Amino acid sequence: MKRFLACSMGLILAIAPAFAASGTAISTASNGGRATATSVATGNANSLAIAGATNGGRADAVSAARGSYNGYADSRSVATADHGLAQSRANADAFGVWGGSAIADSESIAATIGGVALSNSDALADGTFNGRAVSRSTSTSLSDHGEAVSDSRAVSRGALGGRATSVSDSISDSFGGRSISNVRAISDAGYHADASADGVGVSQSRFRVVRTDVHAEGRAHRFGRSASRAVLIRTNP
């Protein structure tokens, strides 16, 4: 019996690390250099990437998280640049079945002074067999002198009594002109499943060219239920 328990505990301890993951990457550059930070996490997952550049440099931050085992995926990326280019991309994907929860949370932030800031965020979640799928995506771009472009997408799918919820936010801000924000939130539900989609887009510019596209869609079929909401805010003070 003791040998059986020892073998069982050894097997559990050998398998347990596969369910957890974490990744962090930080990179900085000065005097026109380039900073690149990339982080990838797979398991129940968690990932973060931060990049910063000064004096006309370039900052690139890429973060990706893949959640499995009815688990949770979290991804964050931040890029900042001083008189340079700041580019940030974040992605999260999760899968849940048999009453489990799949939560994909993705956030991307890009900010620059005197340059161009680009940001992209993507979150996907699947829940089946009474599983719950929740995807949240947030993208923020800030620029003082030039163009700020932000993009966000959240997709959730639920089937066989599952629930799918998608929330997407995209914010872009610019001082010297051109601010573009694009938001999409899509939820799909089938066979007694629930789907809800929520999309918010905010764009602000001072010296013109302001564009905000928001698309929120909820799909339900085979006795499923769906709901969607879309909010668009455009300002040019």
WOGIWO-V106614 format. One record per backbone hydrogen bond with DSSP energy under -0.5 kcal/mol. CO is the residue of the C=O (numbers start at 1). NH is the residue of the N-H. Records with the same first field share a line. If there is no record, write none. Layout:
# WOGIWO-V106614
CO = NH  NH
This chain:
# WOGIWO-V106614
1 = 5
2 = 6
3 = 7
4 = 8
5 = 9
6 = 10
7 = 11
8 = 12
9 = 13
10 = 14
11 = 15
12 = 16
13 = 17
15 = 18
16 = 19
17 = 20
19 = 44
23 = 48
25 = 50
27 = 52
29 = 54
33 = 58
35 = 60
37 = 62
39 = 64
41 = 66
43 = 68
46 = 23
47 = 76
48 = 25
49 = 78
50 = 27
51 = 80
52 = 29
53 = 82
54 = 32
57 = 85
58 = 35
59 = 87
60 = 37
61 = 89
62 = 39
63 = 91
64 = 41
65 = 67  93
66 = 43
67 = 95
70 = 101
71 = 103
73 = 105
74 = 47
75 = 107
76 = 49
77 = 109
78 = 51
79 = 111
80 = 53
81 = 83  113
82 = 56  57
84 = 116
85 = 59
86 = 118
87 = 61
88 = 120
89 = 63
90 = 122
91 = 65
92 = 124
93 = 67
94 = 126
95 = 70  71
96 = 128
97 = 100
100 = 132
101 = 103
102 = 104  134
103 = 73  105
104 = 136
105 = 75
106 = 138
107 = 77
108 = 140
109 = 79
110 = 142
111 = 81
112 = 114  144
113 = 83
115 = 146
116 = 86
117 = 149
118 = 88
119 = 151
120 = 90
121 = 153
122 = 92
123 = 155
124 = 94
125 = 157
126 = 96
127 = 159
128 = 98  99
129 = 99
131 = 163
132 = 102  134
133 = 165
134 = 104
135 = 167
136 = 106
137 = 169
138 = 108
139 = 171
140 = 110
141 = 173
142 = 112
147 = 117
148 = 180
149 = 119
150 = 182
151 = 121
152 = 184
153 = 123
154 = 186
155 = 125
156 = 188
157 = 127
158 = 190
159 = 129  130
160 = 130
162 = 194
163 = 133
164 = 196
165 = 135
166 = 198
167 = 137
168 = 200
169 = 139
170 = 202
171 = 141
172 = 204
173 = 143
178 = 148
179 = 211
180 = 150
181 = 213
182 = 152
183 = 215
184 = 154
185 = 217
186 = 156
187 = 219
188 = 158
189 = 221
190 = 160  161
191 = 161
193 = 225
194 = 164
195 = 227
196 = 166
197 = 229
198 = 168
199 = 231
200 = 170
201 = 233
202 = 172
203 = 235
204 = 174
208 = 178
209 = 179
211 = 181
213 = 183
215 = 185
217 = 187
219 = 189
221 = 191
222 = 192
225 = 195
227 = 197
229 = 199
231 = 201
233 = 203
235 = 205
